[in-house]
Amino acid sequence: SHVTAHAESCWLLNCVTPIGWLERMTQFKDKSQGQERVSTGLLDYPVLMAGDIILYDADEVPVGEDQKQHVELARDIAARFNRIYGDTFVIPEPVIPETGGRVMGLNDPTMKMSKSHSHIRGHAIRMLDEPDEIQRSFMRAVTDSGNEIRFSDDVEKSGVNNLLGIYKVITEKSEFEVEKDFENARGYGDLKKAVAEVVIDELTPIREKYQELISDVGELDRLLKVGAEQAESVALPKLAEMKDKMGLILS
């Protein structure tokens, strides 16, 4: 929000974005379904996201599977702008990890883990959760009535798959190595405990750094200012190039 080029580029990109592209966006359809009033901001948000990406000539964008459509829209918008006004933007590619691209809810492994459902007890792990809460959430995770701990395409094993996937991403081990780690496990309880431990180890430094930053508002404001200045040094020249190619008068 400190970099005004994002909002400005959004409006300029709106001028080359067909409304049909936005109405087809899955998240817009999901969030607007059954609503009497839908804001323009909800419809237009993917264009703002596109600006966030292409202003910086990003060639690769790491995203979860559910965000792939947004990067594809950014590609389409960038390509259309380039066709109309000449080469301006790099066409970005979504980069989706083979494992962990879609983390499922602990309480329902058929539903994507989402912050919009994080109020449901045991659904999600938040970045700032205390270790005890993380442990409880994983120990309550839904699995199945079996006891075999291995990767599987079986829908009935989706809960176990989800836990194994989280463990695999954090430990950076292969599927073979992950399954080897649990070949002597006594059951799903051992799996849940092990996944909780690696997640706690991964998130503890993040939570501690957050507490350090939030306790020093002056330093936090300084870092935000530095970040905004760095972003502006890239975004503003690109915005000026957009305006020039579109025939707008620069002050």
Secondary structure, 3 states (H helix, E strand, C coil): CCCCHHHHHHHHHHCCCCHHHHHCCHHHHHHHCCCCCCCHHHHHHHHHHHHHHHCCCCCEEECCHHHHHHHHHHHHHHHHHHHHHCCCCCCCEEECCCCCCCCECCCCCCCECCHHHCCCCCCCCCCCCCHHHHHHHHHCCCCCCCCCCCCCCCHHHHHHHHHHHHHHHHHCCCHHHHHHHCCCCCCHHHHHHHHHHHHHHHHHHHHHHHHHHHCCHHHHHHHHHHHHHHHHHHHHHHHHHHHHHCCCCCC
